């Protein structure tokens, strides 16, 4: 049975902005904090309120700037281990007397595909081992020093070191 579900984000409001490093673009960017009221829906009917959420979005790619969309490195190591395990298992699997021709063809393809996948995964892990962490990239991003609000162009008011917009309430972080 197909169940259509997802999340609605109601009453979207910009609450802050800052200079950031986007994990998706891999570039310094302007990030805006968006506050929404999230509700889980089933078959397009809002049913379960999830509460108020705050998320940072990159203005360049429109994705969350602090969430990397790719596969994390520990999962790649697990995949390499499984491919190596399957490589050994496929080569020791007996095929004498097997009547199903499709199964035999699948095993022979897997005997060569699993080691090839393991080699390519190991090559990728070796090539990407020295990537800098997001914290390292953030140390090179200067803090936002705008004098005007990027949303309504009103001059920001600085009180006790915190800048905020008097008209829309956005904070500069």
TORNU-128022 format. One record per atom (N, C-alpha, C): residue in three letters; residue number from 1; x, y, z; atom name. Coordinates in steps of 0.2 Angstrom, whole numbers. Each point is the difference from the previous one (the first is absolute). Example, Ala and Ser with C-alpha at 12.3 -4.5 7.8 and 13.67 -1.06 7.14 Angstrom:
% residues 2
{'ala'; 1; {66; -28; 39}; 'N'}
{'ala'; 1; {-4; 6; 0}; 'CA'}
{'ala'; 1; {4; 6; 0}; 'C'}
{'ser'; 2; {-2; 5; -4}; 'N'}
{'ser'; 2; {4; 6; 1}; 'CA'}
{'ser'; 2; {-4; 5; 3}; 'C'}
This chain:
% residues 173
{'unk'; 1; {4; -6; 0}; 'N'}
{'unk'; 1; {-4; 6; 0}; 'CA'}
{'unk'; 1; {4; 6; 0}; 'C'}
{'unk'; 2; {-1; 5; -4}; 'N'}
{'unk'; 2; {3; 6; 0}; 'CA'}
{'unk'; 2; {-2; 5; 4}; 'C'}
{'unk'; 3; {4; 3; 5}; 'N'}
{'unk'; 3; {-2; 5; 4}; 'CA'}
{'unk'; 3; {4; 7; -1}; 'C'}
{'unk'; 4; {-4; 5; -2}; 'N'}
{'unk'; 4; {3; 6; -2}; 'CA'}
{'unk'; 4; {1; 4; 7}; 'C'}
{'unk'; 5; {6; 2; 2}; 'N'}
{'unk'; 5; {1; 4; 6}; 'CA'}
{'unk'; 5; {5; 5; -1}; 'C'}
{'unk'; 6; {1; 4; 4}; 'N'}
{'unk'; 6; {5; 5; 0}; 'CA'}
{'unk'; 6; {-1; 6; 5}; 'C'}
{'unk'; 7; {3; 5; -1}; 'N'}
{'unk'; 7; {0; 6; 5}; 'CA'}
{'unk'; 7; {-2; 6; -3}; 'C'}
{'unk'; 8; {-5; 4; 3}; 'N'}
{'unk'; 8; {-1; 6; -2}; 'CA'}
{'unk'; 8; {3; 5; 4}; 'C'}
{'unk'; 9; {3; 6; -2}; 'N'}
{'unk'; 9; {3; 5; 4}; 'CA'}
{'unk'; 9; {-5; 6; -1}; 'C'}
{'unk'; 10; {-3; 2; 5}; 'N'}
{'unk'; 10; {-4; 6; 0}; 'CA'}
{'unk'; 10; {3; 6; 4}; 'C'}
{'unk'; 11; {-3; 6; -2}; 'N'}
{'unk'; 11; {3; 6; 3}; 'CA'}
{'unk'; 11; {7; 1; 0}; 'C'}
{'unk'; 12; {3; 0; -6}; 'N'}
{'unk'; 12; {7; 1; -1}; 'CA'}
{'unk'; 12; {2; 7; 1}; 'C'}
{'unk'; 13; {5; 1; 4}; 'N'}
{'unk'; 13; {2; 6; 2}; 'CA'}
{'unk'; 13; {8; 1; 1}; 'C'}
{'unk'; 14; {3; 5; -3}; 'N'}
{'unk'; 14; {7; 1; 0}; 'CA'}
{'unk'; 14; {2; 3; 7}; 'C'}
{'unk'; 15; {4; -3; 4}; 'N'}
{'unk'; 15; {2; 2; 6}; 'CA'}
{'unk'; 15; {7; 3; 1}; 'C'}
{'unk'; 16; {5; -3; -4}; 'N'}
{'unk'; 16; {7; 3; 1}; 'CA'}
{'unk'; 16; {3; -2; -7}; 'C'}
{'unk'; 17; {6; 4; 0}; 'N'}
{'unk'; 17; {5; -2; -6}; 'CA'}
{'unk'; 17; {7; 0; 3}; 'C'}
{'unk'; 18; {4; -3; -4}; 'N'}
{'unk'; 18; {7; 0; 2}; 'CA'}
{'unk'; 18; {5; -2; -6}; 'C'}
{'unk'; 19; {6; 1; 0}; 'N'}
{'unk'; 19; {5; -3; -5}; 'CA'}
{'unk'; 19; {1; -7; 3}; 'C'}
{'unk'; 20; {0; -5; -5}; 'N'}
{'unk'; 20; {1; -7; 2}; 'CA'}
{'unk'; 20; {4; -4; -6}; 'C'}
{'unk'; 21; {1; -6; 1}; 'N'}
{'unk'; 21; {3; -4; -5}; 'CA'}
{'unk'; 21; {-5; -6; -1}; 'C'}
{'unk'; 22; {-2; 0; -6}; 'N'}
{'unk'; 22; {-5; -5; -2}; 'CA'}
{'unk'; 22; {3; -7; -1}; 'C'}
{'unk'; 23; {-3; -5; 3}; 'N'}
{'unk'; 23; {3; -7; -1}; 'CA'}
{'unk'; 23; {-2; -3; -7}; 'C'}
{'unk'; 24; {-5; 3; -3}; 'N'}
{'unk'; 24; {-2; -2; -7}; 'CA'}
{'unk'; 24; {3; 3; -5}; 'C'}
{'unk'; 25; {1; 7; 0}; 'N'}
{'unk'; 25; {3; 3; -5}; 'CA'}
{'unk'; 25; {8; 0; 0}; 'C'}
{'unk'; 26; {2; -1; 7}; 'N'}
{'unk'; 26; {7; 0; 1}; 'CA'}
{'unk'; 26; {3; 6; -1}; 'C'}
{'unk'; 27; {-4; 6; 1}; 'N'}
{'unk'; 27; {3; 7; 0}; 'CA'}
{'unk'; 27; {-3; 4; 5}; 'C'}
{'unk'; 28; {4; 5; 2}; 'N'}
{'unk'; 28; {-3; 5; 5}; 'CA'}
{'unk'; 28; {-6; 3; -3}; 'C'}
{'unk'; 29; {-5; 1; 4}; 'N'}
{'unk'; 29; {-7; 3; -2}; 'CA'}
{'unk'; 29; {-3; 4; 5}; 'C'}
{'unk'; 30; {-5; 3; -2}; 'N'}
{'unk'; 30; {-5; 3; 5}; 'CA'}
{'unk'; 30; {-5; -5; 2}; 'C'}
{'unk'; 31; {-1; -1; 6}; 'N'}
{'unk'; 31; {-5; -4; 3}; 'CA'}
{'unk'; 31; {-6; 3; 3}; 'C'}
{'unk'; 32; {-6; -2; -1}; 'N'}
{'unk'; 32; {-6; 3; 4}; 'CA'}
{'unk'; 32; {-3; -5; 4}; 'C'}
{'unk'; 33; {-2; 2; 6}; 'N'}
{'unk'; 33; {-3; -4; 5}; 'CA'}
{'unk'; 33; {-8; 0; -1}; 'C'}
{'unk'; 34; {-3; -5; -2}; 'N'}
{'unk'; 34; {-7; 0; -1}; 'CA'}
{'unk'; 34; {-4; -4; 6}; 'C'}
{'unk'; 35; {-5; 3; 3}; 'N'}
{'unk'; 35; {-4; -3; 5}; 'CA'}
{'unk'; 35; {-7; -2; -3}; 'C'}
{'unk'; 36; {-1; -6; 1}; 'N'}
{'unk'; 36; {-7; -3; -3}; 'CA'}
{'unk'; 36; {-3; -4; 5}; 'C'}
{'unk'; 37; {-7; -1; -1}; 'N'}
{'unk'; 37; {-4; -4; 4}; 'CA'}
{'unk'; 37; {-1; -6; -4}; 'C'}
{'unk'; 38; {3; -6; 2}; 'N'}
{'unk'; 38; {0; -6; -4}; 'CA'}
{'unk'; 38; {-6; -5; 2}; 'C'}
{'unk'; 39; {-3; -3; -5}; 'N'}
{'unk'; 39; {-6; -4; 1}; 'CA'}
{'unk'; 39; {1; -6; -4}; 'C'}
{'unk'; 40; {0; -6; 2}; 'N'}
{'unk'; 40; {0; -6; -4}; 'CA'}
{'unk'; 40; {-6; -2; -3}; 'C'}
{'unk'; 41; {0; -2; -6}; 'N'}
{'unk'; 41; {-7; -1; -4}; 'CA'}
{'unk'; 41; {0; -7; -2}; 'C'}
{'unk'; 42; {-6; -3; -1}; 'N'}
{'unk'; 42; {-1; -7; -3}; 'CA'}
{'unk'; 42; {-5; 1; -5}; 'C'}
{'unk'; 43; {1; -2; -6}; 'N'}
{'unk'; 43; {-5; 2; -5}; 'CA'}
{'unk'; 43; {-2; 7; -1}; 'C'}
{'unk'; 44; {5; 4; 1}; 'N'}
{'unk'; 44; {-1; 8; 0}; 'CA'}
{'unk'; 44; {-4; 3; 5}; 'C'}
{'unk'; 45; {-2; -4; 5}; 'N'}
{'unk'; 45; {-4; 3; 6}; 'CA'}
{'unk'; 45; {5; 1; 6}; 'C'}
{'unk'; 46; {1; 6; 2}; 'N'}
{'unk'; 46; {4; 1; 6}; 'CA'}
{'unk'; 46; {-3; -3; 6}; 'C'}
{'unk'; 47; {4; -4; 3}; 'N'}
{'unk'; 47; {-2; -4; 6}; 'CA'}
{'unk'; 47; {4; 1; 6}; 'C'}
{'unk'; 48; {7; 0; -1}; 'N'}
{'unk'; 48; {4; 0; 6}; 'CA'}
{'unk'; 48; {4; 6; 1}; 'C'}
{'unk'; 49; {-1; 5; 4}; 'N'}
{'unk'; 49; {4; 5; 1}; 'CA'}
{'unk'; 49; {7; -1; 3}; 'C'}
{'unk'; 50; {5; 2; -4}; 'N'}
{'unk'; 50; {7; -2; 2}; 'CA'}
{'unk'; 50; {3; 6; 4}; 'C'}
{'unk'; 51; {-3; 6; 0}; 'N'}
{'unk'; 51; {3; 6; 4}; 'CA'}
{'unk'; 51; {3; 5; -4}; 'C'}
{'unk'; 52; {3; 5; 3}; 'N'}
{'unk'; 52; {4; 5; -3}; 'CA'}
{'unk'; 52; {7; -2; -1}; 'C'}
{'unk'; 53; {2; 0; -7}; 'N'}
{'unk'; 53; {7; -2; -1}; 'CA'}
{'unk'; 53; {4; 6; -3}; 'C'}
{'unk'; 54; {6; 1; 1}; 'N'}
{'unk'; 54; {4; 5; -3}; 'CA'}
{'unk'; 54; {6; -3; -4}; 'C'}
{'unk'; 55; {1; 2; -6}; 'N'}
{'unk'; 55; {5; -3; -4}; 'CA'}
{'unk'; 55; {4; 5; -4}; 'C'}
{'unk'; 56; {6; -1; -1}; 'N'}
{'unk'; 56; {4; 4; -4}; 'CA'}
{'unk'; 56; {0; -2; -7}; 'C'}
{'unk'; 57; {-1; 5; -5}; 'N'}
{'unk'; 57; {0; -2; -7}; 'CA'}
{'unk'; 57; {5; 5; -4}; 'C'}
{'unk'; 58; {3; -3; -5}; 'N'}
{'unk'; 58; {5; 3; -4}; 'CA'}
{'unk'; 58; {-4; 5; -5}; 'C'}
{'unk'; 59; {2; 6; -1}; 'N'}
{'unk'; 59; {-3; 4; -5}; 'CA'}
{'unk'; 59; {2; -2; -7}; 'C'}
{'unk'; 60; {5; -3; -1}; 'N'}
{'unk'; 60; {3; -2; -7}; 'CA'}
{'unk'; 60; {-4; -6; -2}; 'C'}
{'unk'; 61; {0; -6; 4}; 'N'}
{'unk'; 61; {-3; -6; -3}; 'CA'}
{'unk'; 61; {-7; -2; 3}; 'C'}
{'unk'; 62; {-2; 4; 5}; 'N'}
{'unk'; 62; {-7; 0; 3}; 'CA'}
{'unk'; 62; {-1; -7; 4}; 'C'}
{'unk'; 63; {6; -3; 2}; 'N'}
{'unk'; 63; {0; -6; 4}; 'CA'}
{'unk'; 63; {3; 2; 7}; 'C'}
{'unk'; 64; {-1; -5; 5}; 'N'}
{'unk'; 64; {2; 1; 7}; 'CA'}
{'unk'; 64; {8; 1; 0}; 'C'}
{'unk'; 65; {2; 5; 2}; 'N'}
{'unk'; 65; {8; 1; -1}; 'CA'}
{'unk'; 65; {4; -4; 5}; 'C'}
{'unk'; 66; {-3; -3; 5}; 'N'}
{'unk'; 66; {4; -4; 5}; 'CA'}
{'unk'; 66; {-2; -7; 0}; 'C'}
{'unk'; 67; {-3; -2; -5}; 'N'}
{'unk'; 67; {-2; -7; -1}; 'CA'}
{'unk'; 67; {3; -2; -7}; 'C'}
{'unk'; 68; {5; -5; 0}; 'N'}
{'unk'; 68; {3; -3; -6}; 'CA'}
{'unk'; 68; {-5; -5; -3}; 'C'}
{'unk'; 69; {-1; 1; -7}; 'N'}
{'unk'; 69; {-5; -5; -3}; 'CA'}
{'unk'; 69; {4; -6; -2}; 'C'}
{'unk'; 70; {6; -1; 0}; 'N'}
{'unk'; 70; {3; -6; -2}; 'CA'}
{'unk'; 70; {1; -5; 5}; 'C'}
{'unk'; 71; {3; -6; -2}; 'N'}
{'unk'; 71; {1; -5; 5}; 'CA'}
{'unk'; 71; {5; 1; 5}; 'C'}
{'unk'; 72; {-1; -1; 6}; 'N'}
{'unk'; 72; {5; 1; 5}; 'CA'}
{'unk'; 72; {6; -5; 0}; 'C'}
{'unk'; 73; {6; 2; 2}; 'N'}
{'unk'; 73; {6; -5; -1}; 'CA'}
{'unk'; 73; {-1; -7; 3}; 'C'}
{'unk'; 74; {-3; 0; 7}; 'N'}
{'unk'; 74; {0; -7; 3}; 'CA'}
{'unk'; 74; {-5; -5; -4}; 'C'}
{'unk'; 75; {-5; 3; -4}; 'N'}
{'unk'; 75; {-4; -4; -4}; 'CA'}
{'unk'; 75; {4; -3; -6}; 'C'}
{'unk'; 76; {4; 4; -3}; 'N'}
{'unk'; 76; {5; -2; -5}; 'CA'}
{'unk'; 76; {4; -6; 2}; 'C'}
{'unk'; 77; {3; 1; 6}; 'N'}
{'unk'; 77; {4; -6; 3}; 'CA'}
{'unk'; 77; {-4; -6; 1}; 'C'}
{'unk'; 78; {-6; 1; 2}; 'N'}
{'unk'; 78; {-4; -6; 1}; 'CA'}
{'unk'; 78; {-2; -4; -7}; 'C'}
{'unk'; 79; {-1; 5; -5}; 'N'}
{'unk'; 79; {-1; -3; -7}; 'CA'}
{'unk'; 79; {6; -3; -2}; 'C'}
{'unk'; 80; {6; 2; 1}; 'N'}
{'unk'; 80; {6; -3; -2}; 'CA'}
{'unk'; 80; {1; -7; 3}; 'C'}
{'unk'; 81; {-1; 0; 7}; 'N'}
{'unk'; 81; {0; -7; 3}; 'CA'}
{'unk'; 81; {-5; -5; -3}; 'C'}
{'unk'; 82; {-6; 2; -1}; 'N'}
{'unk'; 82; {-5; -4; -3}; 'CA'}
{'unk'; 82; {2; -3; -7}; 'C'}
{'unk'; 83; {2; 5; -4}; 'N'}
{'unk'; 83; {2; -2; -7}; 'CA'}
{'unk'; 83; {6; -5; 1}; 'C'}
{'unk'; 84; {5; 1; 4}; 'N'}
{'unk'; 84; {5; -5; 1}; 'CA'}
{'unk'; 84; {-2; -7; 2}; 'C'}
{'unk'; 85; {-5; 0; 5}; 'N'}
{'unk'; 85; {-3; -6; 2}; 'CA'}
{'unk'; 85; {-4; -3; -5}; 'C'}
{'unk'; 86; {-4; 3; -4}; 'N'}
{'unk'; 86; {-4; -3; -6}; 'CA'}
{'unk'; 86; {5; -2; -5}; 'C'}
{'unk'; 87; {6; 3; -1}; 'N'}
{'unk'; 87; {5; -2; -5}; 'CA'}
{'unk'; 87; {2; -7; 2}; 'C'}
{'unk'; 88; {2; -1; 6}; 'N'}
{'unk'; 88; {2; -7; 2}; 'CA'}
{'unk'; 88; {-5; -5; 0}; 'C'}
{'unk'; 89; {-6; 2; 2}; 'N'}
{'unk'; 89; {-6; -5; 0}; 'CA'}
{'unk'; 89; {-2; -2; -7}; 'C'}
{'unk'; 90; {0; 5; -4}; 'N'}
{'unk'; 90; {-2; -2; -7}; 'CA'}
{'unk'; 90; {5; -5; -4}; 'C'}
{'unk'; 91; {6; 1; 2}; 'N'}
{'unk'; 91; {5; -4; -3}; 'CA'}
{'unk'; 91; {0; -7; 3}; 'C'}
{'unk'; 92; {-2; -1; 6}; 'N'}
{'unk'; 92; {0; -7; 3}; 'CA'}
{'unk'; 92; {-7; -3; -1}; 'C'}
{'unk'; 93; {-4; 3; -3}; 'N'}
{'unk'; 93; {-7; -3; -1}; 'CA'}
{'unk'; 93; {0; -5; -5}; 'C'}
{'unk'; 94; {-2; -7; 2}; 'N'}
{'unk'; 94; {0; -5; -5}; 'CA'}
{'unk'; 94; {-6; 1; -5}; 'C'}
{'unk'; 95; {2; -1; -6}; 'N'}
{'unk'; 95; {-6; 0; -6}; 'CA'}
{'unk'; 95; {-1; -6; -3}; 'C'}
{'unk'; 96; {4; -6; 1}; 'N'}
{'unk'; 96; {-1; -6; -3}; 'CA'}
{'unk'; 96; {-7; -3; 1}; 'C'}
{'unk'; 97; {-4; -2; -5}; 'N'}
{'unk'; 97; {-6; -3; 1}; 'CA'}
{'unk'; 97; {-6; 5; 1}; 'C'}
{'unk'; 98; {2; 7; -1}; 'N'}
{'unk'; 98; {-6; 5; 1}; 'CA'}
{'unk'; 98; {-4; 0; -7}; 'C'}
{'unk'; 99; {-6; -1; 1}; 'N'}
{'unk'; 99; {-5; 0; -6}; 'CA'}
{'unk'; 99; {-2; 7; -3}; 'C'}
{'unk'; 100; {0; 5; 5}; 'N'}
{'unk'; 100; {-3; 6; -2}; 'CA'}
{'unk'; 100; {6; 4; -4}; 'C'}
{'unk'; 101; {-1; 1; -6}; 'N'}
{'unk'; 101; {5; 3; -4}; 'CA'}
{'unk'; 101; {1; 8; 2}; 'C'}
{'unk'; 102; {-5; 3; 1}; 'N'}
{'unk'; 102; {0; 7; 2}; 'CA'}
{'unk'; 102; {4; 1; 7}; 'C'}
{'unk'; 103; {-1; -4; 4}; 'N'}
{'unk'; 103; {4; 0; 7}; 'CA'}
{'unk'; 103; {7; -1; -2}; 'C'}
{'unk'; 104; {2; -4; -4}; 'N'}
{'unk'; 104; {7; -1; -2}; 'CA'}
{'unk'; 104; {3; 6; -3}; 'C'}
{'unk'; 105; {-4; 3; -4}; 'N'}
{'unk'; 105; {3; 6; -4}; 'CA'}
{'unk'; 105; {1; 5; 5}; 'C'}
{'unk'; 106; {-5; 1; 5}; 'N'}
{'unk'; 106; {0; 5; 5}; 'CA'}
{'unk'; 106; {6; -1; 4}; 'C'}
{'unk'; 107; {2; -6; 2}; 'N'}
{'unk'; 107; {6; -1; 5}; 'CA'}
{'unk'; 107; {6; 1; -4}; 'C'}
{'unk'; 108; {0; -1; -6}; 'N'}
{'unk'; 108; {7; 1; -4}; 'CA'}
{'unk'; 108; {1; 8; -1}; 'C'}
{'unk'; 109; {-6; 3; -1}; 'N'}
{'unk'; 109; {1; 8; -1}; 'CA'}
{'unk'; 109; {2; 2; 7}; 'C'}
{'unk'; 110; {-3; -2; 6}; 'N'}
{'unk'; 110; {2; 2; 6}; 'CA'}
{'unk'; 110; {7; -1; 2}; 'C'}
{'unk'; 111; {3; -6; -2}; 'N'}
{'unk'; 111; {6; -2; 1}; 'CA'}
{'unk'; 111; {5; 6; -2}; 'C'}
{'unk'; 112; {-1; 3; -6}; 'N'}
{'unk'; 112; {4; 5; -2}; 'CA'}
{'unk'; 112; {-2; 7; 2}; 'C'}
{'unk'; 113; {-7; 1; 1}; 'N'}
{'unk'; 113; {-2; 7; 2}; 'CA'}
{'unk'; 113; {1; 2; 7}; 'C'}
{'unk'; 114; {0; -5; 5}; 'N'}
{'unk'; 114; {1; 2; 7}; 'CA'}
{'unk'; 114; {8; 2; 1}; 'C'}
{'unk'; 115; {5; -4; -3}; 'N'}
{'unk'; 115; {7; 2; 1}; 'CA'}
{'unk'; 115; {1; 7; -4}; 'C'}
{'unk'; 116; {-3; 1; -5}; 'N'}
{'unk'; 116; {1; 6; -4}; 'CA'}
{'unk'; 116; {-3; 6; 4}; 'C'}
{'unk'; 117; {-6; -1; 3}; 'N'}
{'unk'; 117; {-3; 5; 5}; 'CA'}
{'unk'; 117; {4; 1; 6}; 'C'}
{'unk'; 118; {3; -5; 3}; 'N'}
{'unk'; 118; {5; 1; 5}; 'CA'}
{'unk'; 118; {6; 4; -2}; 'C'}
{'unk'; 119; {3; -1; -5}; 'N'}
{'unk'; 119; {5; 3; -3}; 'CA'}
{'unk'; 119; {-1; 8; -1}; 'C'}
{'unk'; 120; {-6; 1; -3}; 'N'}
{'unk'; 120; {-2; 7; -1}; 'CA'}
{'unk'; 120; {-2; 4; 6}; 'C'}
{'unk'; 121; {-3; -4; 5}; 'N'}
{'unk'; 121; {-1; 3; 7}; 'CA'}
{'unk'; 121; {6; 2; 4}; 'C'}
{'unk'; 122; {5; -5; -1}; 'N'}
{'unk'; 122; {6; 1; 4}; 'CA'}
{'unk'; 122; {4; 6; -3}; 'C'}
{'unk'; 123; {0; 1; -7}; 'N'}
{'unk'; 123; {3; 5; -3}; 'CA'}
{'unk'; 123; {-3; 7; 1}; 'C'}
{'unk'; 124; {-7; 0; 1}; 'N'}
{'unk'; 124; {-4; 6; 2}; 'CA'}
{'unk'; 124; {2; 2; 7}; 'C'}
{'unk'; 125; {0; -5; 5}; 'N'}
{'unk'; 125; {2; 2; 7}; 'CA'}
{'unk'; 125; {7; 2; 0}; 'C'}
{'unk'; 126; {5; -2; -4}; 'N'}
{'unk'; 126; {6; 2; 1}; 'CA'}
{'unk'; 126; {1; 7; -3}; 'C'}
{'unk'; 127; {-4; 1; -6}; 'N'}
{'unk'; 127; {1; 7; -3}; 'CA'}
{'unk'; 127; {-3; 5; 4}; 'C'}
{'unk'; 128; {-5; -1; 4}; 'N'}
{'unk'; 128; {-4; 5; 4}; 'CA'}
{'unk'; 128; {2; 0; 8}; 'C'}
{'unk'; 129; {5; -3; 2}; 'N'}
{'unk'; 129; {2; -1; 7}; 'CA'}
{'unk'; 129; {2; 7; 3}; 'C'}
{'unk'; 130; {3; 4; -4}; 'N'}
{'unk'; 130; {2; 7; 3}; 'CA'}
{'unk'; 130; {-4; 6; -1}; 'C'}
{'unk'; 131; {-7; -2; 0}; 'N'}
{'unk'; 131; {-5; 6; -1}; 'CA'}
{'unk'; 131; {0; 3; 7}; 'C'}
{'unk'; 132; {0; 7; -1}; 'N'}
{'unk'; 132; {-1; 4; 6}; 'CA'}
{'unk'; 132; {-7; 0; 3}; 'C'}
{'unk'; 133; {0; 0; 7}; 'N'}
{'unk'; 133; {-7; 0; 3}; 'CA'}
{'unk'; 133; {-3; 7; 0}; 'C'}
{'unk'; 134; {-7; 0; 1}; 'N'}
{'unk'; 134; {-4; 6; -1}; 'CA'}
{'unk'; 134; {3; 5; 5}; 'C'}
{'unk'; 135; {2; -2; 6}; 'N'}
{'unk'; 135; {3; 5; 5}; 'CA'}
{'unk'; 135; {6; 3; -3}; 'C'}
{'unk'; 136; {4; -3; -3}; 'N'}
{'unk'; 136; {6; 3; -3}; 'CA'}
{'unk'; 136; {-2; 5; -5}; 'C'}
{'unk'; 137; {-5; -1; -4}; 'N'}
{'unk'; 137; {-2; 5; -5}; 'CA'}
{'unk'; 137; {-3; 6; 3}; 'C'}
{'unk'; 138; {-4; -1; 5}; 'N'}
{'unk'; 138; {-3; 5; 4}; 'CA'}
{'unk'; 138; {5; 5; 3}; 'C'}
{'unk'; 139; {5; -3; 2}; 'N'}
{'unk'; 139; {5; 5; 3}; 'CA'}
{'unk'; 139; {3; 5; -5}; 'C'}
{'unk'; 140; {-1; -1; -7}; 'N'}
{'unk'; 140; {2; 5; -5}; 'CA'}
{'unk'; 140; {-5; 4; -2}; 'C'}
{'unk'; 141; {-6; -1; 2}; 'N'}
{'unk'; 141; {-6; 5; -2}; 'CA'}
{'unk'; 141; {0; 5; 5}; 'C'}
{'unk'; 142; {0; 7; -3}; 'N'}
{'unk'; 142; {-1; 5; 5}; 'CA'}
{'unk'; 142; {-7; 1; 2}; 'C'}
{'unk'; 143; {-1; 3; 6}; 'N'}
{'unk'; 143; {-7; 1; 2}; 'CA'}
{'unk'; 143; {-3; 5; -4}; 'C'}
{'unk'; 144; {-7; 0; 0}; 'N'}
{'unk'; 144; {-4; 5; -4}; 'CA'}
{'unk'; 144; {1; 7; 4}; 'C'}
{'unk'; 145; {1; 5; -5}; 'N'}
{'unk'; 145; {1; 7; 3}; 'CA'}
{'unk'; 145; {-4; 5; -4}; 'C'}
{'unk'; 146; {-6; -3; -2}; 'N'}
{'unk'; 146; {-4; 5; -4}; 'CA'}
{'unk'; 146; {-3; 5; 4}; 'C'}
{'unk'; 147; {-1; 6; -3}; 'N'}
{'unk'; 147; {-3; 6; 4}; 'CA'}
{'unk'; 147; {-8; 0; -1}; 'C'}
{'unk'; 148; {-2; -3; -6}; 'N'}
{'unk'; 148; {-7; 0; -1}; 'CA'}
{'unk'; 148; {-3; -7; 0}; 'C'}
{'unk'; 149; {-6; -1; 1}; 'N'}
{'unk'; 149; {-4; -6; 0}; 'CA'}
{'unk'; 149; {0; -3; -7}; 'C'}
{'unk'; 150; {2; -6; -2}; 'N'}
{'unk'; 150; {0; -3; -7}; 'CA'}
{'unk'; 150; {-7; -1; -2}; 'C'}
{'unk'; 151; {-5; 0; 4}; 'N'}
{'unk'; 151; {-7; -1; -2}; 'CA'}
{'unk'; 151; {-4; 6; -1}; 'C'}
{'unk'; 152; {0; 5; 4}; 'N'}
{'unk'; 152; {-4; 6; -1}; 'CA'}
{'unk'; 152; {5; 6; -1}; 'C'}
{'unk'; 153; {6; 0; 0}; 'N'}
{'unk'; 153; {5; 5; -1}; 'CA'}
{'unk'; 153; {0; 6; 5}; 'C'}
{'unk'; 154; {-3; -2; 6}; 'N'}
{'unk'; 154; {0; 5; 6}; 'CA'}
{'unk'; 154; {6; 0; 3}; 'C'}
{'unk'; 155; {3; 6; 2}; 'N'}
{'unk'; 155; {6; 0; 4}; 'CA'}
{'unk'; 155; {-1; -4; 7}; 'C'}
{'unk'; 156; {6; -5; 1}; 'N'}
{'unk'; 156; {-1; -4; 6}; 'CA'}
{'unk'; 156; {2; 4; 6}; 'C'}
{'unk'; 157; {-3; -1; 6}; 'N'}
{'unk'; 157; {1; 3; 6}; 'CA'}
{'unk'; 157; {5; -5; 5}; 'C'}
{'unk'; 158; {5; 3; 2}; 'N'}
{'unk'; 158; {5; -4; 4}; 'CA'}
{'unk'; 158; {-1; 2; 7}; 'C'}
{'unk'; 159; {-2; -5; 4}; 'N'}
{'unk'; 159; {-1; 0; 7}; 'CA'}
{'unk'; 159; {4; -5; 4}; 'C'}
{'unk'; 160; {4; 2; 4}; 'N'}
{'unk'; 160; {4; -5; 4}; 'CA'}
{'unk'; 160; {4; -5; -4}; 'C'}
{'unk'; 161; {2; 2; -6}; 'N'}
{'unk'; 161; {4; -5; -4}; 'CA'}
{'unk'; 161; {-4; -4; -5}; 'C'}
{'unk'; 162; {-7; 0; 1}; 'N'}
{'unk'; 162; {-5; -3; -5}; 'CA'}
{'unk'; 162; {-3; 4; -5}; 'C'}
{'unk'; 163; {0; -1; -6}; 'N'}
{'unk'; 163; {-3; 4; -5}; 'CA'}
{'unk'; 163; {-7; -3; -2}; 'C'}
{'unk'; 164; {-5; 4; 0}; 'N'}
{'unk'; 164; {-6; -2; -2}; 'CA'}
{'unk'; 164; {-4; 5; -4}; 'C'}
{'unk'; 165; {-5; -2; -4}; 'N'}
{'unk'; 165; {-3; 4; -5}; 'CA'}
{'unk'; 165; {-6; 3; 4}; 'C'}
{'unk'; 166; {-2; 6; 1}; 'N'}
{'unk'; 166; {-5; 3; 3}; 'CA'}
{'unk'; 166; {-7; -2; -3}; 'C'}
{'unk'; 167; {0; 0; -7}; 'N'}
{'unk'; 167; {-6; -1; -3}; 'CA'}
{'unk'; 167; {-3; -8; -1}; 'C'}
{'unk'; 168; {5; -4; -1}; 'N'}
{'unk'; 168; {-2; -7; -1}; 'CA'}
{'unk'; 168; {3; -5; 5}; 'C'}
{'unk'; 169; {4; 3; 5}; 'N'}
{'unk'; 169; {2; -4; 5}; 'CA'}
{'unk'; 169; {6; -5; -1}; 'C'}
{'unk'; 170; {3; 0; -6}; 'N'}
{'unk'; 170; {5; -5; -1}; 'CA'}
{'unk'; 170; {6; 2; 3}; 'C'}
{'unk'; 171; {4; -5; 3}; 'N'}
{'unk'; 171; {6; 0; 3}; 'CA'}
{'unk'; 171; {6; -1; -4}; 'C'}
{'unk'; 172; {6; 4; 1}; 'N'}
{'unk'; 172; {6; -1; -4}; 'CA'}
{'unk'; 172; {4; -4; 5}; 'C'}
{'unk'; 173; {2; -6; -2}; 'N'}
{'unk'; 173; {4; -5; 4}; 'CA'}
{'unk'; 173; {7; 0; -3}; 'C'}
